[in-house]
């Protein structure tokens, strides 16, 4: 039985067609992965399915009566609401029902009206059926599973970082137990232990799911169907991610064979036409072949993905010691780490490891002087020029386009050069003119990396730069960091990304005063 039927779906922005006349279905029990390059239209598809955006054409038909949950990382949070209070809103209807039942019991005590008692009794049965009195246990299970302990139960959401808020919003969605859940990059901001917990949760989830992710190992473990969004088409495959990609490769090979065979036929026919069209004896045959070519259903060659390329410009340094950190104590009111001491010499690269909430970002911001340290010091060499990537996708004005942002930052550089830089990072001409808030997380990350490419430096600091990026772009970024002649500090929860990238590794988790939940 189809929970969702998509038919004739067409969506385009200016010069770029995302998909044309696309069809697919979501069946009961399917956990469907949504894959494709940054900018292919995955997030736009989710917005269409959740009625945030209207397509140019097509039908979106959900089965009646479904409860559909969507991971909206930009959801509005009521002012002053704490983590625990926010998670309890997942069961707001049950709390409202309990309140009404209590009111009915109170009225019954005054009036002794048996009808009031019957209504209250039915509500009580519904609460028992929903395991209302076990809700706190379930909330604690999810808090532990996603590592929210490190954030603090009584911490207000408006005081949290973007990554922390995203984890809390994910927790609420999982608690709501909808018929269908739609997750856009749910593993961002999660470390290995919490990703594994989420895998187990989704494997046991009885409802249907649609999941966008660039974490292919994660997708392979939690999906039983894949839709591939690429080159103006949406293609559905059954089975795990690896099986789907194998099927995709086989289709591409078959298409290439058909294309090459047809090209031989076309070339042969064109030569015959050119040779015989002017001859009276054979012109009729030549015209017949011309008509055949005009009617021929041409096979397109398999499309290749445009690959982003990055190059971080380098400034020579005059010092052998790039950075010295001595007994640095970081935190806000209380230290969250043991005092940190390390040093980096010229050209060395360092990776910070540790679970989310361990203090990696706080340590980086303290080293940079963006937040005051509690004790100790961090000294860059006098000739150090730092280029910093902040993981939060926050802009001074997200109504501006990428081109406008870059023009404001680099007013002396010609727009043509800025467009070229954006294009090299994978931002096409159309997206360069779109407001930032309309771009996907991957596209916004590419804009930030393009800005970094405009700043010559000798010390890169990148805090979770791979969040939102597709695999080919991650590989391009890895190559650029490796080729950079200067120093680098990289924070990443993806061990596959940091492999062969660092000369040193600092395990921040071992220094943390906060313990990771199993």
ABEGO torsion letter per residue (X at the ends): XBABBBBGBBBBBEABBABBGBBBBBBBGBBBBBBEBBGAGAAAAAAAAAGABBBABEBBBBBBGBBBBBBBAABBBBBGBBAAAAAAAAAAAAAAAAAAAAAAAAAAAAAGBAAAAAAAAAAAAAAAAAGAAAAAAAAAAAAAAAGAAAAEAABBAAABBAAAAAAAAAAAAAAAGBABBBBBGAABGBBAAAAAAAAAAAAABABBBBBBBABAAAAAAABABBBBBBGGBBBBBBEBAAAAAAAAAAAAAAAAAAAAAAAAAAAAAAAAAAAAAABAAAAAAAAAAAAAAAABBBBBBBBBBBBBBBBBBBBBBABABABBBBGBBBEAABBABBBBBBBBBBGBBBBBBEBBGAGAAAAAAAAAGABBBABEBBBBBAABBBBBBBABBBBABAABBAAAAAAAABAABBAAAAAAAAAAAGBBAAAAABBAAABBAAAAAAAAAAAAAABBBABBBBBGAABGBBAAAAAAAAAAAAABABBBBBBBABAAAABGABABBBBAAAABABBBBX
